Amino acid sequence: SSDLLAREFDVVHVMSGGFLNLYQLLFAGVKIDFKTLVLDSTPILPKPAAFTRFARAYMDSVGLTIIPKLIPSPIHQAFVAFRWSLQSVYIKIQHQILRLMVVLGKRKAASDQMKKLNSQANLSLTNRYVPIIDDVVATVFGNSGVEKAVFVYNPDDPFINSADVDATMERAKGAGVEVVAAPTP
């Protein structure tokens, strides 16, 4: 049960992909109460452009520079989007099988989380990530009880997109969260 995982913290500190990991915990119903969220070199938003940017920066940082040189960013991003679409098809097939099992009386009806995941798979199939990002931001900033978000980031960091950081800060403010921008050199 997610109640066994319930925790209360003064501060939660997420780094890199930790923003999406926090979303997944909250989405799954794990009760995590915290007043301050420190976002360190994040968010990396759930969209192919953000994942492609991160992957290319990572490859450069570990000496795999030949791959980003050989594969232009738009082609790399198209590959990521295609792969995500295939994964969404797989999710849709699983959900159809689960629906059939419900009809046959072998399984309970889908949970709200499963219905949302199915909806997100539909969005991913059609390359529409803004509603998914909206849900991530609403879940983390609107449903967690967070009062303050501190964004620690380097505007020149090749792993993250400063425009994504700025947009997420604005969305957090829109959710009533006090936002502190702490750019680092």
Secondary structure by P-SEA (a helix, b strand, c coil): ccccccccccbbbbccaaaaaaaaaaaaccbbbbcbbbbccccccccaaaaaaaaaaaaaaaccaaaaaaccaaaaaaaaaaaaaaaaaaaaaaaaaaaaaaaacccccccaaaaaaaaaaaaaaacccaaaaaaaaaaacccccccbbbbbcccccccccaaaaaaaaaaaaaaccbbbbbbcc
